Amino acid sequence: MTTTAAQINVRLDPDLKRSGDAALSRAGMTPSQAVRALWQLAASLADRPGALQDILSPGRARAEQREREKAAKHKLELIDQGSQLFAAVCRESGIDLAKVQPSGNEELKRNAYADRYGEEMSWLYE
C-alpha cells in the first residue's frame, strides 16, 4: 500500500526562518516535524477554535481578556453609580432605604414574579 503526503509551501521572512530553524534544531525537531505537530494540535482542538487561537496568538488572547475585564469593570461601575443614585433619591425623598431594599433572593424572586404577572405569586412557594 502506497501512501502519499500532502505538501505545504509557506512564505516566511528570511530572518524568521533562520531563527525558527535554529530554535527547532535546539529542540531536536525539523521544520516538517514542527508543522506536523502543529497540524496534529489543530486537529485535536478542532472543536475548540478559541483554544487554538489562544495558543497560536497569545497576545491576541491577552488583549481580548483585558477587553473583557475592562467591560466587566465598566458594568460594575455602572451598577455602583445606579445604586448610589437610588440611595440619593431615597434620601432626598425621605424614603427609608432599609424598607425599600429586598431582604434576600426569595424576596427578589417574589418581586420579579409580581412585576411580571401583576400579582403576588405566593402559591409558588407553598
N, C-alpha and C positions, 0 to 999 in steps of 0.2 A: 504494500500500500504506500503510495507516494503522497506526501503532504506538501502543500505549497504554503508559503508565508507571504503575508501582505507586506508591502514596503511603504515606509513613510519618509517623505523628504521634508525637511524643515529648514527654514532660513533663520540664521542666528547672527547676531553681531559677532564679529571675529574675536573680540576680547572676551565676550561672554562664553563663547565656545571654548576658548583656551582655559579660562578659569574653571568652567564647568567640567571639562575633561580632566583637569588636574584634581579637582575635588572628588570626582568619581573614581579616579585611579587610586587616590589615597584611601577611598572606601572599599577598594577591591572590586569595583564594578566597571563594566564597559558601558558606553552610551546605549548600546542596544539593550543591555540588561536593565538599565535605568528606565528606558522607555517601556519595556515590557512590564516592569514593576509599577510604573505609573498607570499603564492601561489596566493592570490587574486591580490596582487600588480603585480606579474609576469604576470598573465593573462591579467591585464589591460594594461600592457606595451608590449604585445606580438608583436605588430608591430613596437616597438622601442627598440630592444635589447640593443642598446648602452646606452639608458637612464637607463635601469635596471642594466647594468654593472656599470654605474657611481654611482648609489645609493648603490649597494652592495659592490663595491670595490672603494671607493672614492680615495684611494691612487693611484690606477692604473689610474684613470681618471686625477688626478693632474699630474702624471708623463707623460701621453700622451699629456696633454695640454702644459706642459713645452717643450716636444719634438717638438710640432707644433710651439710654439713660437720661439724655437731655430732655426728651419728650416726656418721660415719666416724671422728672423733676418739675417740669413746667406744669404738668397736670396737678401734682401735689401743691404747687404754689397757688394755682387757681382754686383748689379746694380750700386751702388755708385762707385765701382772700375772701372767698364766699362765706366761710364760717365767721370770719371777723366782721364782714358786712352784716350778716344775720344778727350777730351779737350786738352790734352797734344799733341796728334798727330796733331790736328788742329793748335795749336800754333807753333809747330816745322815746320809745312809745310807752315806756313804763311797764313792759311785759316782763314777768319773772322768767328768766331764761331756763331755770330748772324745771318749770312747769311745761315748757313747750318742747323740750327735747325728749325723745323716746328713751325709755329706760333700758331697752335691750333689743335683741334681734326679734324676739317674739312680737314686741310692740311695733317694731318697724314693719314686720310682715302683716300684722293686722291693719296697720295704717295703709299699707300699699294695697291690700285687698279692698279696703273701704274706699280708697281713692278710685280704684279701678271699677268696682262694681256698685259704688254708691251706698253701701251699707256695711255694717259690721258682719264679719264672716266667722262669728264665734262657733258655729256648728262645725267648722273645720278642726277645731281644737278639742272637741269633745271625745 
